[in-house]
Amino acid sequence: MISPRMLALIGEWMPQLIEAAGYTLKMTVLAYMLGAVIGLALALGGMARQRWIVICCRGYIEFVRGTPTLTQLFLVYFGLTSFGIALPSFEAAVVTLGLHYAAYMAEIYRSGISSVHGGQQEAAQAIGMTRGEAMRYIILPQSLRVILPPMANSAISLLKDTSVASLISAPEIMLRANDLASQYYMPMQLYLITGAMYFVLAYPLSLGVRYLEWLTSRGHRSTIAGPAAG
Amino acid sequence: MTDWARTYENLPYFLDALLTGAVMTAIVTAGGFIVSVLLGLVLAGCKTSRSRLLRTFAYIYVEIFRAVPVLTQLFVIYFGLGSIGIKLDPIPAAIIGFGLNGGAYLTEVFRAGIAAIDRGQSEAAIAIGMTRGMALRTIILPQTVRVVLPPIANFAIGLLKDTSLASAVAAPELSFQAHMLADRTFLTTQIYLLVALFYLAMSVPLSWLSRRLERRASRGVRA
C-alpha cells in the first residue's frame, strides 16, 4: 500500500487535511467555551429556589441528553431557517455542539457541587456570606477536584463529535476527507489517514486526562471511578 | 396553509415512515449492543490475562477505537471496505461499526468491574482448585454485575442516540427516514422535532430503567 505513488498522494492530501484540522480545533474550542459557560448557568439554575427555573433547566438537560447530536444539529441548521434564522454551517455546528455539551457539563458541575459537604455551605452562611458568595468562594473552588477530570474528558468527546458537523457540510477534517475520497476514489486510505489524525489529536489529550485524574485523586480516598463519558 | 397545518394533515404518513425507521434504529442498537458486550468481555479478558501479547493487543485496540470518532470508523467500514471489494449492506456495516467502537468502551467498563472485586475472591477460588477461567466465570463475573450494570445502561442510551449516524451510510433508520421526509416536504423544523420526540420516547424509558437497575443493584451494599 505504501508505494511511491501513494506517498505522493499523501503529500497532496496532508496540507488540505491539516488545514481542515485547524477548523476542527477551532470548532472544538469555541463549542467547549460555550458549553462550559451555559453548562454552569444550567447547573446553578437547576439548584435555584424558584421552581420554574429548576423545571426549565432540568427539562432542557433531559431533552438534550435524550436526543442525538445529529437531530439537534439539523434542528439548528435547517430548522431555524423557518424562523428566519439562517446560520452558516460552521456557526451552526459551534452553537449546536455548545448547547449539547452544556447539558452534559451541567451534570458534571452538579455532581461536583453536590460532592462538597453540606456543612461548608452552612458554615459560609453562618459567617454572613450570601448563597451566591458561598457558591463562588467556598463551594465551587472545592468542587474543582471532582469537576476537572470529567470536564477534560468532555473536551476529548467534543473533539470527536465535531466530525458530525461534516453532515451539515461544516468545514472540518471529516468533510475534507469526504471531498478527497470522492475526488480520488480512495476512501479506505483517506478515512484511515483521517482516523490517524483524530488519534494524534485525541490520544495525547486522553493521556493528559489520566494524569489529571491521578493528580486530583491523590491524598483523597478513591471514589468510585466512573467510566469515561461517551 | 401554514407549515404546522401541513404537518398535522400529513401526520399519519409521517408517523408511519418514522415508526419504520424507529424499528430499524432499535435493531441497529440491539445488534451493536450485543456485539459490543461480547467484544468488551473478550477484550477485558485479554486485558486481565497473564499473556503480555494479549494485554498489549487489547490496550492498542481500546486506545485506537476510543480516540477516533465513530463516524470515521463507520466510513472506513462502509466506504473503505467497499472500495477494496468487501461490500457490506448499510445495516450490517452499522452494527459492526458500532459494535467495534462500543466494544472498546465496554472493555474499560468490564475491566474496572473486575478490578473492583477483592483479590481474595479469585485467590480463594484458585485455592479450592478452580482454574483461572472458572474463577473468572463463576466467581468474579457474577459479582461485577453490580458494578458494571449502571455504566452499561448508560452506554446503551448513548448507543441508541449514536445510531443516528448510521443515516450517513444510508442505513434506513429513524434519522435517515427523517432526512427523506424533510427533503420531500421541506418541513424540516416539524419533522426533526417529531424525530426528537421519537428518540426521547426510546431513551427516556431506558434511562428510567437504568436508574432503577442502579438502585436495585446497590441494595444492601455500602457505596
Interface residues (C-beta under 8 A of the other chain):
Chain A: E62 F63 R65 G66 T67 P68 T69 L70 T71 Q72 F74 L75 F78 G79 L80 T81 S82 F83 I156 K160 D161 S163 V164 S166 L167 M174 A177 N178 A181 Y185 M186 P187 M188 Y191 L192 T194 G195 Y198 F199 A202 Y203 S206 I224 A225 G226 P227 A228 G230
Chain B: D3 E63 I64 R66 A67 V68 P69 V70 L71 T72 Q73 F75 V76 F79 G80 L81 G82 S83 I84 Y105 E108 V109 A112 A116 P151 N154 F155 G158 K161 D162 T163 S164 L165 S167 A168 S175 A178 A182 T188 T189 Y192 L193 V195 A196 Y199 L200 S203 V204 S207 A223
